[in-house]
Amino acid sequence: MRIRRGSAITTPTTRVRTRTRRTRQRLWLTGILALSMPLGLTAAGGSASADEPQLLQFEEDFLDLYAKIKDPANGYFSDEGIPYHSVETLLVEAPDHGHETTSEAYSYLIWLEAQYGQVTGDWGPFNDAWDLMEEFMIPDSGEQPTTSFYNASSPATYAPESTNPADYPARLDPNISVGSDPLAAELRSAYGTSDIYGMHWIQDVDDVYGYGDVCGGNSGDPTFINTFQRGPQESTWETVPQPSCEDFSYGGPNGYLDLFTGDNSYSRQWRYTNAPDADARAVQAAYWANQWAGEQGNAAQVADVVDRASRMGDYLRYSTYDKYFKQIGNCVGASSCPAGSGRNSSHRLLGWYYAWGGALDTSAGWSWRIGSSSAHFGYQNPMAAYALSEDPALIPNSPTAASDWGASLDRQVEFYRWLQSSEGAIAGGATNSWEGHYGTPPSGTPTFYGMYYDEKPVYHDPPSNQWFGMQAWSMQRLAEYYYESDDQLAGQVLDKWVDWVLDNVTIGSGGDYQIPSTLAWSGAPDTWNASNPGANNNLHVQVTEYTQDVGVTGSLANALSYYAAASGDTAAQETAAGLLDALMANSDDLGVAVPETRRDYNRFDDEIYIPNGWSGTMPNGDTIEPGATFDSIRTFYQDDPDWPQVEAYLNGGPAPTFTYHRFWAQADIAIALSTYTSLFGDA
C-alpha cells in the first residue's frame, strides 16, 4: 500500500507553500544507520546484512563511480579538464560529435562536485568546477567586445522564423517594432559591466571542426561553435556548424551568416546562445553546496562560488522574456503585436534560450540581445527559482531579481499543473510567437496567461515532447523543490506523475529493467484558469517505447527519492532503490552503460539544405553547396575507429550498436546514488 500525507491533498484552487527547509540530520558513515526501507533489499540485489546496510553500499557506489569518472585514463575529460559530452567520439545527438561539450555537461560537473563535497567535506573540486566553467564556457570580455554599445530601447532587429529550413535565410526587418529591455541598466549597475555572465551552450573541445584559429584564436583550443539556426524542422542531421565568432575565415564570402539571415551587407561579429536549463542547474547545485557546506560548518569555503551562481541567476532572467520583448498574451501578427515595456514582456518561465551578440569592430560597435518566446516544461527549474528568490546567499544583486524569481517560481509550478495530462505525464509547453513569427494559431488553441499551447515547442525532428528524459529531468527539480518547500500544488502534480511513472517502470533481476522512452500525445490541455484549473480530460499520453537509458534512469531514481522523502511514499522509495540496484548491475570499467542500437545513423547521408548559388568550404576543405550531406561536410568522421560500422549500415548492413559513456549520464547516476543515501540516512 502506498503511503500519502493526507494533509497534502488539497483542492486544485488551494495552494500552500511553506518557505522553510525541512529539518534533517546528516548521518555520516560511522555508527548505525536506521534504514527506512524494507529489509532484504541491497544494492547488489541480494540480502542485506547488519554489517553492510544498503545505504552504505549506495554511498560506496557513488564514490566508486565518481572515481571512474575522474580517472584521467577513462577519457571523460580533455587535457584542460573540460568534460566531454561522451568518452566515445562517434556520437550524434544534439551535440554532433562526442568530444564536443555543452553547458549541460559543465552544470552536471558542478552538481557532481557538490555531491562529492557533501559526502567527503572536500569543497575544492566544487570550486574548481565553477572556475573551469567560468574560464571556458562563459565568454570573457574579449570574446564579447562590444556589449557596451547595446541599446536597451532597441534590443535586436526582428527576423521571422520558419518551420522549413528551405525558407532561410530569414530577412531582417527593421520596420517591425520590438520592445525595450528592462534588465540591462540594473545589471550594468549591479556588476559594473555590460558583459553577459552566462554560458554559451556548445563548445568544440578538441577543435575537431577547425574553427579554433578564427578571431585570433589558436588551432586546437576549445572553441565556441553553433549548429541549430533554421527553425524547428532543422534536425541535427541538417545543420551547418559554424563558429560563434564570425570573421569570414571559412564558409562563403560572408562566412556562414547569409545561410541564416538575409541582409544588405554583413559585418564580422560574435554571437552566443544560452541554454537556460544548464545555467539553472548550476544555480541549483550551488544552492545545495551552500546548504551542505553550511551543515558541515564549511559555508565560507563555497561562499565565493555561491555569489557567482547568484550573478548567473541574475542574467538568467533574460530567458523569461519574449524573444523581441513584445507583450505577453494573444500576441498575433509581427506588426500588430505591441512592443513591451517593463515586465509585460516577461512570461516568467524559463524559455528555450537567450542570446546576445555584436560587432567585432569596436570602432563601429553595435550589440543585440534576445529572449525566447517559447517555453518547454522540460526546461523549468522551480528549485533554482526558489533559491534565487528565497535564499539570502543566492538572491541576486539586482533590485528586482528576487521578486522576478518569486513570480517565476509561482508561474513555473502553475505551468506544470496546466500541462499535466489525464494520465499524469507533462505535455510540451507554450509560445508567445506562433511558429516563430507571431503567426495565427489554430482556432481553439488553449492558452496559459495568453500564451498558446504548443505540443512540441522549439523542435520537431524529433518532436520535443516525445522523449521521456525531459519528464525525469524536469520533475526531479520539482521534487527537490517540493522537498524543500512543502508547496502543495507541486505535491499534487507529483502525486499524479509518480503514479503514472510507477505504472510504467519494470524492474527485474540482474540489471534487467525498463523505463519509458518514447511518448505519443493526443488532445490538448484546458485553457488555464488559475482560480479553477481544468481537469485536462482531453489531454492524453501513451508510452510507445521503453528503454534502459542509464542517464535518464539515474535522474528518475533521483526524482523518486526526493518525492518519497517529501511524501512518505514507500513505493516510490523502493522503486528508486530498485532502479539504482539495476544500474549498478550494468557497471563496466568506465562507468554504467548498456548497448544502444542506432538506427538513426542512416541519416549520416541526409542532405543539408543549402540555397541555390551558395557555396563555401569548411576549415578542412569539405565543400558546402547544394546537395551536401551531413557526412560530406564532416569527412573527419571517416577517420573515426567506429566509422566502419556506420559505413556498413549505410551500405545496407545492420544498424550499428555502440556502448556510450555520456558524461551527463554518469554524473546523473552518481548524483542519484548520493541523493538516496543522504535522504534515507536520517534517524
C-alpha positions as CSV (number, residue, x, y, z in Angstrom):
1,M,0.0,0.0,0.0
2,R,1.3,3.4,-0.9
3,I,1.6,6.0,1.9
4,R,0.4,9.5,1.3
5,R,0.4,12.5,3.6
6,G,-3.3,13.1,3.8
7,S,-2.8,16.8,4.8
8,A,-1.1,17.4,1.5
9,I,-4.1,16.7,-0.7
10,T,-6.0,19.8,-1.4
11,T,-8.4,21.1,-3.9
12,P,-6.9,22.4,-7.1
13,T,-7.6,26.0,-6.1
14,T,-5.7,25.7,-2.8
15,R,-2.1,26.5,-2.7
16,V,0.2,26.5,0.4
17,R,3.9,26.9,0.3
18,T,6.0,26.9,3.5
19,R,9.2,28.7,3.0
20,T,11.3,26.8,5.5
21,R,13.7,24.0,4.9
22,R,12.9,20.5,6.2
23,T,14.9,19.7,9.3
24,R,17.1,16.7,8.6
25,Q,20.1,15.2,10.2
26,R,23.0,14.0,8.1
27,L,24.4,10.7,9.5
28,W,27.9,10.0,8.4
29,L,29.3,6.6,7.7
30,T,30.2,5.9,11.3
31,G,27.8,4.4,13.8
32,I,24.5,2.8,13.0
33,L,22.2,3.8,10.1
34,A,18.5,3.4,10.7
35,L,17.1,2.1,7.4
36,S,13.8,3.4,6.2
37,M,13.1,0.7,3.6
38,P,12.1,-2.9,3.6
39,L,14.6,-5.4,4.8
40,G,16.2,-7.7,2.3
41,L,16.9,-5.1,-0.4
42,T,20.5,-4.5,-1.2
43,A,22.4,-2.5,-3.8
44,A,23.7,-5.8,-5.2
45,G,20.2,-7.4,-5.3
46,G,21.0,-9.9,-2.5
47,S,20.2,-9.9,1.1
48,A,21.1,-7.1,3.4
49,S,23.2,-7.8,6.5
50,A,23.7,-5.9,9.7
51,D,27.3,-5.4,8.6
52,E,26.6,-3.9,5.2
53,P,23.3,-1.9,5.0
54,Q,22.2,-0.7,1.6
55,L,22.7,2.9,2.4
56,L,26.4,2.3,3.0
57,Q,26.5,0.4,-0.3
58,F,25.0,3.2,-2.4
59,E,27.5,5.7,-1.0
60,E,30.3,3.3,-1.8
61,D,28.8,3.0,-5.3
62,F,28.8,6.8,-5.5
63,L,32.5,7.0,-4.6
64,D,33.4,4.2,-6.9
65,L,31.6,5.7,-9.9
66,Y,33.0,9.2,-9.1
67,A,36.5,7.7,-9.2
68,K,35.8,6.1,-12.6
69,I,34.5,9.4,-13.9
70,K,37.5,11.4,-12.6
71,D,40.2,8.8,-13.6
72,P,42.1,10.5,-16.5
73,A,42.7,7.1,-18.2
74,N,38.9,6.7,-18.7
75,G,38.6,9.7,-21.1
76,Y,35.8,11.8,-19.7
77,F,37.9,15.0,-19.7
78,S,40.1,16.9,-22.0
79,D,43.7,18.0,-21.1
80,E,42.2,21.2,-19.9
81,G,39.8,19.3,-17.6
82,I,36.8,20.0,-19.7
83,P,34.1,17.3,-19.5
84,Y,33.4,15.8,-23.0
85,H,29.9,15.1,-24.0
86,S,31.0,11.4,-24.1
87,V,34.1,9.3,-23.9
88,E,33.3,8.0,-27.4
89,T,33.9,10.3,-30.3
90,L,31.4,8.9,-32.9
91,L,28.2,10.1,-31.3
92,V,25.5,12.3,-32.9
93,E,22.6,13.8,-30.9
94,A,22.2,17.5,-30.0
95,P,26.0,17.8,-29.9
96,D,27.1,16.2,-33.2
97,H,30.4,14.8,-32.0
98,G,31.3,13.1,-28.8
99,H,34.2,15.4,-28.0
100,E,32.1,18.5,-28.1
101,T,30.7,19.6,-24.8
102,T,27.7,21.6,-23.7
103,S,26.8,23.9,-20.9
104,E,24.7,20.9,-19.7
105,A,27.9,18.9,-19.1
106,Y,29.6,21.8,-17.2
107,S,26.5,22.1,-15.0
108,Y,26.5,18.4,-14.3
109,L,30.1,18.6,-13.3
110,I,29.3,21.3,-10.8
111,W,26.4,19.3,-9.4
112,L,28.6,16.1,-9.2
113,E,31.2,18.0,-7.3
114,A,28.6,19.5,-4.9
115,Q,27.5,15.9,-4.1
116,Y,31.2,15.0,-3.6
117,G,31.6,17.8,-1.2
118,Q,28.5,16.7,0.8
119,V,29.9,13.1,1.1
120,T,33.6,14.0,1.8
121,G,33.6,17.6,3.2
122,D,36.1,18.5,0.4
123,W,34.8,21.5,-1.5
124,G,37.9,22.2,-3.6
125,P,36.6,20.2,-6.6
126,F,33.3,22.1,-6.5
127,N,35.1,25.4,-6.5
128,D,37.4,24.2,-9.3
129,A,34.5,23.1,-11.4
130,W,32.9,26.5,-11.3
131,D,36.3,28.1,-12.1
132,L,36.7,25.8,-15.1
133,M,33.2,26.6,-16.3
134,E,33.8,30.3,-15.9
135,E,37.1,30.2,-17.8
136,F,36.0,28.1,-20.7
137,M,32.2,28.4,-21.1
138,I,31.4,32.0,-20.2
139,P,32.7,34.3,-22.9
140,D,35.2,36.8,-21.4
141,S,35.3,40.5,-22.2
142,G,37.5,40.0,-25.2
143,E,35.0,37.5,-26.6
144,Q,32.1,39.9,-26.3
145,P,33.9,43.1,-27.1
146,T,31.1,45.5,-28.0
147,T,28.4,44.9,-25.3
148,S,28.9,48.5,-24.2
149,F,27.2,49.6,-27.4
150,Y,23.9,47.7,-26.5
151,N,20.8,49.9,-26.7
152,A,18.2,48.6,-24.3
153,S,15.4,50.5,-26.1
154,S,16.1,48.6,-29.3
155,P,17.4,45.2,-28.3
156,A,17.5,43.4,-31.7
157,T,16.3,43.6,-35.3
158,Y,13.3,41.3,-36.0
159,A,13.8,38.3,-38.3
160,P,10.9,35.8,-38.8
161,E,11.4,32.1,-38.1
162,S,10.0,29.4,-40.3
163,T,9.1,25.7,-39.9
164,N,11.0,24.9,-43.1
165,P,14.8,25.2,-43.4
166,A,14.4,26.0,-47.1
167,D,12.8,29.3,-46.1
168,Y,16.2,30.6,-44.8
169,P,17.9,32.9,-44.9
170,A,15.3,34.9,-42.9
171,R,15.2,38.5,-43.9
172,L,15.9,41.0,-41.2
173,D,13.1,43.6,-40.9
174,P,13.9,46.8,-39.0
175,N,10.3,48.0,-39.6
176,I,8.8,45.6,-37.0
177,S,8.7,47.1,-33.6
178,V,10.5,45.5,-30.7
179,G,10.1,46.2,-27.0
180,S,12.5,47.6,-24.5
181,D,14.8,45.6,-22.3
182,P,14.1,46.3,-18.6
183,L,17.1,44.3,-17.3
184,A,20.2,45.9,-19.0
185,A,20.5,49.0,-16.9
186,E,20.2,47.3,-13.5
187,L,22.6,44.5,-14.5
188,R,25.2,47.0,-15.6
189,S,24.7,48.9,-12.3
190,A,24.8,45.8,-10.2
191,Y,28.0,44.4,-11.7
192,G,29.8,47.3,-13.3
193,T,29.9,45.8,-16.8
194,S,27.8,45.4,-19.9
195,D,29.1,41.9,-20.4
196,I,26.7,38.9,-20.0
197,Y,27.5,36.4,-17.3
198,G,26.0,33.2,-18.8
199,M,27.2,30.1,-20.6
200,H,27.2,29.6,-24.3
201,W,25.6,26.3,-24.9
202,I,28.1,24.3,-27.1
203,Q,31.9,24.0,-27.5
204,D,34.2,22.1,-29.8
205,V,36.6,20.9,-27.1
206,D,39.2,19.3,-29.4
207,D,38.6,21.8,-32.2
208,V,37.5,18.9,-34.5
209,Y,35.9,21.3,-36.9
210,G,38.9,23.6,-37.1
211,Y,37.4,26.9,-36.1
212,G,40.0,27.4,-33.3
213,D,42.0,29.9,-35.3
214,V,39.1,32.4,-36.0
215,C,39.2,35.8,-34.5
216,G,42.8,35.5,-33.4
217,G,42.4,32.2,-31.6
218,N,44.7,29.1,-31.7
219,S,44.1,26.0,-33.6
220,G,43.3,23.1,-31.3
221,D,41.9,25.1,-28.5
222,P,38.4,24.7,-27.1
223,T,36.2,26.8,-29.4
224,F,32.7,28.2,-29.2
225,I,30.5,26.9,-32.1
226,N,26.8,26.8,-33.0
227,T,24.6,24.5,-35.0
228,F,20.9,24.9,-35.0
229,Q,19.8,28.1,-36.7
230,R,16.9,27.4,-39.1
231,G,13.7,26.7,-37.2
232,P,12.1,23.7,-35.6
233,Q,12.3,21.3,-38.5
234,E,16.1,21.6,-38.7
235,S,17.4,18.4,-37.0
236,T,21.0,17.8,-36.0
237,W,21.3,15.9,-39.3
238,E,20.5,19.1,-41.3
239,T,22.8,21.6,-39.6
240,V,25.8,23.5,-40.8
241,P,28.1,24.0,-37.8
242,Q,29.7,27.5,-37.7
243,P,32.0,29.4,-35.4
244,S,30.4,31.7,-32.8
245,C,33.0,34.4,-33.7
246,E,32.5,35.1,-37.4
247,D,35.4,36.8,-39.1
248,F,34.7,35.3,-42.6
249,S,37.7,32.9,-42.5
250,Y,35.6,30.0,-43.5
251,G,32.3,29.3,-45.3
252,G,31.4,31.7,-48.1
253,P,32.3,35.4,-48.7
254,N,30.1,36.3,-45.7
255,G,31.2,33.4,-43.6
256,Y,28.1,31.5,-42.7
257,L,25.8,34.4,-41.9
258,D,23.9,34.5,-45.2
259,L,22.8,30.9,-44.7
260,F,20.7,32.1,-41.8
261,T,19.8,35.8,-42.1
262,G,19.1,38.0,-45.1
263,D,20.6,41.4,-45.0
264,N,22.0,44.0,-47.4
265,S,25.5,43.7,-46.0
266,Y,27.2,41.6,-43.3
267,S,29.6,42.6,-40.6
268,R,32.2,40.5,-38.8
269,Q,30.6,39.6,-35.5
270,W,30.3,37.4,-32.4
271,R,27.1,35.8,-31.0
272,Y,26.3,33.4,-28.3
273,T,23.3,31.3,-27.2
274,N,22.5,30.3,-23.7
275,A,20.7,27.1,-22.7
276,P,18.7,28.2,-19.6
277,D,18.2,24.7,-18.1
278,A,22.0,24.4,-17.8
279,D,22.6,27.7,-16.1
280,A,19.6,26.9,-13.8
281,R,21.1,23.5,-13.0
282,A,24.4,25.2,-12.0
283,V,22.4,27.5,-9.6
284,Q,20.5,24.5,-8.2
285,A,23.8,22.8,-7.5
286,A,25.2,25.9,-5.8
287,Y,22.2,26.1,-3.6
288,W,22.8,22.6,-2.3
289,A,26.5,23.1,-2.0
290,N,25.8,26.1,0.3
291,Q,23.3,24.1,2.3
292,W,25.6,21.1,2.7
293,A,28.7,23.1,3.4
294,G,26.8,25.1,5.9
295,E,25.7,21.9,7.7
296,Q,29.4,21.0,7.9
297,G,30.5,24.4,9.1
298,N,32.2,25.0,5.8
299,A,30.0,27.6,4.2
300,A,32.8,30.1,3.9
301,Q,34.6,27.6,1.6
302,V,31.9,27.9,-1.1
303,A,30.8,31.4,-0.5
304,D,32.6,32.9,-3.5
305,V,31.2,30.4,-5.9
306,V,27.7,30.8,-4.4
307,D,27.9,34.5,-5.0
308,R,28.9,33.9,-8.7
309,A,26.0,31.5,-9.1
310,S,23.7,34.3,-7.8
311,R,25.1,36.5,-10.5
312,M,24.5,33.9,-13.2
313,G,20.9,33.7,-12.0
314,D,20.5,37.4,-12.3
315,Y,21.3,37.2,-16.1
316,L,19.3,34.1,-16.5
317,R,16.2,36.3,-16.3
318,Y,16.7,37.1,-20.0
319,S,15.3,33.7,-20.8
320,T,12.0,34.7,-19.2
321,Y,11.3,37.4,-21.8
322,D,9.7,37.2,-25.2
323,K,12.3,37.0,-28.0
324,Y,11.8,40.5,-29.1
325,F,10.4,41.9,-25.8
326,K,6.9,42.0,-27.2
327,Q,3.9,41.9,-24.8
328,I,2.9,38.5,-23.5
329,G,-0.5,37.2,-24.3
330,N,-2.6,37.0,-27.5
331,C,0.4,38.2,-29.5
332,V,-0.6,37.7,-33.1
333,G,1.0,39.5,-36.1
334,A,4.5,40.7,-36.0
335,S,3.4,44.2,-37.0
336,S,0.4,44.4,-34.7
337,C,1.6,42.6,-31.6
338,P,2.6,45.5,-29.3
339,A,6.1,46.1,-28.1
340,G,6.6,45.5,-24.4
341,S,7.9,47.7,-21.7
342,G,8.8,46.8,-18.1
343,R,7.7,43.3,-17.1
344,N,4.8,43.0,-19.6
345,S,7.1,41.2,-22.0
346,S,8.1,38.6,-19.4
347,H,6.3,35.2,-19.5
348,R,8.1,34.4,-16.2
349,L,9.0,30.9,-17.4
350,L,12.4,29.6,-18.4
351,G,12.4,29.9,-22.2
352,W,14.4,27.7,-24.6
353,Y,17.3,30.2,-24.8
354,Y,18.5,33.7,-24.6
355,A,21.2,35.0,-26.9
356,W,23.4,38.0,-27.4
357,G,25.9,39.3,-30.0
358,G,27.6,42.2,-31.6
359,A,30.2,43.6,-33.9
360,L,33.9,42.7,-33.7
361,D,34.9,46.2,-34.8
362,T,35.0,48.3,-31.6
363,S,35.3,51.4,-33.7
364,A,31.9,50.8,-35.3
365,G,30.2,48.9,-32.4
366,W,26.7,47.6,-32.1
367,S,25.2,44.8,-29.9
368,W,22.0,42.9,-29.5
369,R,20.1,40.7,-27.1
370,I,17.0,38.5,-27.4
371,G,14.9,36.3,-25.1
372,S,12.8,33.4,-26.0
373,S,9.1,33.3,-26.9
374,S,8.8,29.6,-26.3
375,A,8.8,27.7,-23.0
376,H,9.1,23.9,-22.7
377,F,8.1,22.3,-19.5
378,G,11.4,20.3,-19.6
379,Y,13.5,23.4,-19.1
380,Q,11.7,24.7,-16.0
381,N,13.6,24.7,-12.7
382,P,11.5,25.7,-9.7
383,M,14.3,24.7,-7.4
384,A,16.6,27.4,-8.9
385,A,13.8,29.9,-8.9
386,Y,13.2,29.1,-5.2
387,A,16.9,29.6,-4.4
388,L,17.1,32.9,-6.3
389,S,14.1,34.3,-4.6
390,E,14.4,32.9,-1.1
391,D,17.9,32.0,-0.1
392,P,19.8,35.2,1.1
393,A,23.1,33.7,-0.2
394,L,21.7,33.4,-3.7
395,I,19.3,36.3,-4.1
396,P,21.0,38.3,-6.9
397,N,22.3,41.9,-6.6
398,S,19.8,43.5,-9.0
399,P,17.0,45.2,-7.0
400,T,14.2,43.4,-8.9
401,A,15.7,40.0,-9.2
402,A,14.2,38.4,-6.0
403,S,10.7,39.5,-6.9
404,D,11.2,38.4,-10.5
405,W,12.3,34.9,-9.5
406,G,9.5,34.7,-6.9
407,A,7.0,35.4,-9.6
408,S,8.7,32.9,-11.9
409,L,8.6,30.2,-9.2
410,D,4.8,30.5,-8.9
411,R,4.3,30.6,-12.7
412,Q,6.5,27.5,-13.3
413,V,4.6,25.4,-10.8
414,E,1.3,26.5,-12.4
415,F,2.8,25.6,-15.8
416,Y,3.4,22.0,-14.7
417,R,-0.2,21.8,-13.5
418,W,-1.6,23.3,-16.7
419,L,0.3,20.8,-18.8
420,Q,-0.4,17.7,-16.8
421,S,-2.2,15.0,-18.9
422,S,-5.1,13.0,-17.7
423,E,-2.7,10.1,-17.1
424,G,-0.1,12.2,-15.2
425,A,2.8,13.0,-17.7
426,I,3.6,16.6,-18.5
427,A,2.9,17.8,-22.0
428,G,5.1,20.2,-24.2
429,G,4.8,23.9,-23.5
430,A,3.6,27.2,-24.7
431,T,4.7,30.1,-27.0
432,N,4.1,33.8,-27.3
433,S,5.1,33.7,-31.0
434,W,3.3,31.1,-33.0
435,E,5.7,29.3,-35.4
436,G,8.3,31.9,-34.5
437,H,6.8,34.8,-36.5
438,Y,3.8,35.7,-34.2
439,G,1.5,33.8,-36.5
440,T,-2.1,32.9,-36.0
441,P,-2.6,29.7,-34.1
442,P,-5.4,27.3,-35.0
443,S,-8.8,28.3,-33.7
444,G,-9.5,26.9,-30.2
445,T,-5.8,26.6,-29.2
446,P,-5.7,26.6,-25.4
447,T,-3.8,29.4,-23.6
448,F,-1.7,29.9,-20.5
449,Y,-1.8,33.5,-19.4
450,G,-2.4,34.3,-23.1
451,M,0.5,32.1,-24.4
452,Y,-0.6,29.4,-26.9
453,Y,-0.3,25.7,-26.1
454,D,2.5,24.2,-28.2
455,E,2.5,20.4,-28.3
456,K,6.2,20.2,-29.3
457,P,7.9,23.5,-28.6
458,V,11.1,24.6,-30.5
459,Y,12.0,21.5,-32.4
460,H,10.0,18.9,-34.4
461,D,12.7,16.4,-35.7
462,P,12.4,14.5,-33.4
463,P,9.4,16.1,-31.6
464,S,10.5,17.8,-28.4
465,N,7.6,16.3,-26.4
466,Q,8.3,12.6,-27.0
467,W,11.5,11.9,-25.0
468,F,10.8,10.7,-21.5
469,G,14.1,12.1,-20.4
470,M,12.5,15.6,-20.2
471,Q,10.0,14.2,-17.8
472,A,12.7,12.8,-15.5
473,W,14.9,15.8,-15.6
474,S,12.3,18.4,-15.0
475,M,10.3,16.6,-12.4
476,Q,13.4,15.8,-10.4
477,R,13.7,19.6,-10.0
478,L,10.1,19.9,-9.0
479,A,10.5,17.0,-6.5
480,E,13.6,18.8,-4.9
481,Y,11.5,22.0,-4.6
482,Y,8.6,20.1,-3.0
483,Y,11.0,18.5,-0.5
484,E,12.4,21.9,0.5
485,S,9.2,23.9,0.4
486,D,6.1,21.7,1.0
487,D,4.4,23.6,-1.8
488,Q,1.2,21.6,-2.1
489,L,0.4,22.4,-5.7
490,A,3.8,20.9,-6.5
491,G,2.9,17.9,-4.4
492,Q,-0.4,17.4,-6.2
493,V,1.4,17.4,-9.6
494,L,4.0,15.0,-8.4
495,D,1.4,12.6,-6.8
496,K,-0.2,12.1,-10.2
497,W,3.0,12.0,-12.1
498,V,4.6,9.4,-9.8
499,D,1.5,7.2,-10.0
500,W,1.9,7.2,-13.8
501,V,5.6,6.5,-13.7
502,L,5.3,3.6,-11.3
503,D,2.7,2.0,-13.6
504,N,5.3,2.2,-16.4
505,V,8.5,1.0,-14.7
506,T,9.5,-2.6,-14.6
507,I,12.4,-3.9,-12.5
508,G,13.6,-7.5,-13.0
509,S,16.8,-9.1,-11.8
510,G,20.4,-9.0,-12.8
511,G,20.3,-5.5,-14.2
512,D,17.1,-6.1,-16.2
513,Y,14.7,-3.2,-16.1
514,Q,12.8,-0.8,-18.3
515,I,11.5,2.7,-18.1
516,P,9.6,4.8,-20.7
517,S,11.4,6.1,-23.7
518,T,9.1,7.5,-26.3
519,L,5.7,9.2,-25.6
520,A,2.8,9.8,-28.0
521,W,0.4,12.6,-27.3
522,S,-3.2,13.5,-28.2
523,G,-5.6,16.2,-27.4
524,A,-4.7,19.4,-25.5
525,P,-5.0,20.9,-22.0
526,D,-7.8,23.2,-20.9
527,T,-7.2,26.9,-21.1
528,W,-5.6,27.8,-17.8
529,N,-7.8,29.3,-15.1
530,A,-5.7,29.8,-12.0
531,S,-8.7,30.0,-9.7
532,N,-10.3,26.9,-11.1
533,P,-7.9,24.7,-13.1
534,G,-9.4,22.3,-15.6
535,A,-9.0,18.5,-15.3
536,N,-7.4,18.2,-18.8
537,N,-9.6,15.2,-19.6
538,N,-8.8,15.7,-23.3
539,L,-5.0,15.6,-22.9
540,H,-3.6,12.1,-23.2
541,V,-0.2,10.3,-23.3
542,Q,0.8,6.8,-24.3
543,V,4.1,5.1,-23.8
544,T,5.1,3.7,-27.2
545,E,8.7,2.5,-26.5
546,Y,10.7,1.6,-23.4
547,T,14.4,1.9,-22.7
548,Q,17.3,1.2,-20.4
549,D,18.8,4.7,-20.9
550,V,21.1,4.8,-17.9
551,G,21.3,8.6,-17.5
552,V,17.5,9.0,-17.6
553,T,17.2,6.2,-15.1
554,G,19.5,7.9,-12.8
555,S,17.5,11.1,-13.0
556,L,14.3,9.2,-12.5
557,A,15.7,7.5,-9.4
558,N,16.7,10.9,-8.1
559,A,13.2,12.3,-8.6
560,L,11.5,9.4,-6.9
561,S,13.9,9.6,-4.0
562,Y,13.1,13.3,-3.3
563,Y,9.4,12.7,-3.8
564,A,9.5,9.7,-1.4
565,A,11.4,11.7,1.2
566,A,8.8,14.5,1.0
567,S,5.7,12.4,0.9
568,G,6.4,9.2,2.7
569,D,5.6,7.2,-0.4
570,T,7.3,3.8,0.1
571,A,6.6,2.5,-3.4
572,A,8.4,5.5,-4.8
573,Q,11.4,4.9,-2.5
574,E,11.5,1.2,-3.3
575,T,11.4,1.9,-7.0
576,A,14.2,4.4,-6.7
577,A,16.3,1.8,-4.8
578,G,15.5,-0.9,-7.3
579,L,16.5,1.3,-10.3
580,L,19.8,2.1,-8.6
581,D,20.4,-1.6,-8.0
582,A,19.7,-2.3,-11.7
583,L,22.1,0.5,-12.8
584,M,24.9,-0.8,-10.6
585,A,24.4,-4.3,-12.2
586,N,25.2,-2.7,-15.5
587,S,28.5,-1.3,-14.4
588,D,31.7,-1.7,-16.5
589,D,35.2,-0.4,-16.4
590,L,34.3,3.1,-17.4
591,G,31.0,3.6,-15.5
592,V,27.5,2.4,-16.1
593,A,26.3,1.7,-19.7
594,V,24.2,-0.6,-21.9
595,P,24.5,-1.2,-25.6
596,E,22.5,1.1,-27.9
597,T,21.4,0.2,-31.5
598,R,21.5,3.4,-33.5
599,R,19.0,3.1,-36.4
600,D,19.0,6.8,-36.8
601,Y,22.6,6.7,-38.1
602,N,21.1,6.0,-41.5
603,R,20.8,9.8,-41.5
604,F,24.6,10.3,-41.9
605,D,23.9,10.8,-45.6
606,D,20.9,13.2,-45.1
607,E,21.0,16.1,-47.4
608,I,21.6,19.5,-45.8
609,Y,19.6,22.4,-47.3
610,I,22.0,24.9,-49.0
611,P,20.4,27.7,-51.1
612,N,21.0,27.7,-54.8
613,G,24.0,29.7,-55.7
614,W,25.6,29.4,-52.3
615,S,29.0,27.8,-51.9
616,G,31.7,27.7,-49.4
617,T,34.2,25.4,-47.6
618,M,34.6,24.0,-44.1
619,P,38.0,24.5,-42.4
620,N,39.2,21.1,-43.6
621,G,38.3,21.9,-47.2
622,D,34.9,20.0,-47.2
623,T,32.7,21.7,-49.8
624,I,29.4,23.3,-48.7
625,E,27.0,23.5,-51.7
626,P,23.5,22.3,-52.7
627,G,23.5,18.6,-52.4
628,A,25.9,18.5,-49.5
629,T,25.1,16.0,-46.7
630,F,25.7,15.6,-43.0
631,D,28.8,13.5,-43.6
632,S,30.1,15.2,-46.7
633,I,30.8,18.4,-44.6
634,R,32.1,16.2,-41.8
635,T,34.6,13.9,-43.6
636,F,36.6,13.7,-40.4
637,Y,34.2,11.1,-39.2
638,Q,35.6,8.7,-41.8
639,D,38.8,8.6,-39.7
640,D,36.9,7.6,-36.6
641,P,37.7,4.0,-35.4
642,D,33.9,3.3,-35.2
643,W,33.2,4.6,-38.7
644,P,33.3,1.2,-40.4
645,Q,30.1,0.1,-38.6
646,V,28.3,3.2,-39.8
647,E,29.6,2.8,-43.3
648,A,28.4,-0.8,-43.4
649,Y,25.0,0.3,-42.3
650,L,24.8,3.0,-44.9
651,N,25.7,0.3,-47.5
652,G,22.7,-1.9,-46.4
653,G,24.1,-3.7,-43.4
654,P,22.7,-4.0,-39.9
655,A,22.2,-0.9,-37.7
656,P,25.3,-0.4,-35.6
657,T,25.4,-0.9,-31.9
658,F,27.6,1.1,-29.5
659,T,28.0,1.3,-25.8
660,Y,28.2,5.0,-24.9
661,H,29.5,6.7,-21.8
662,R,27.9,10.2,-21.8
663,F,29.3,12.4,-19.1
664,W,26.0,13.8,-18.0
665,A,24.5,10.3,-17.7
666,Q,27.4,9.1,-15.4
667,A,27.0,12.2,-13.3
668,D,23.2,11.8,-13.1
669,I,23.7,8.2,-11.8
670,A,26.3,9.2,-9.3
671,I,24.2,12.1,-8.0
672,A,21.2,9.8,-7.6
673,L,23.3,7.3,-5.5
674,S,24.5,10.0,-3.2
675,T,21.0,11.6,-3.0
676,Y,19.3,8.3,-2.0
677,T,21.9,7.9,0.8
678,S,21.5,11.4,2.2
679,L,17.7,11.4,2.1
680,F,17.2,8.0,3.8
681,G,20.2,8.1,6.2
682,D,18.1,10.1,8.7
683,A,17.4,8.6,12.1
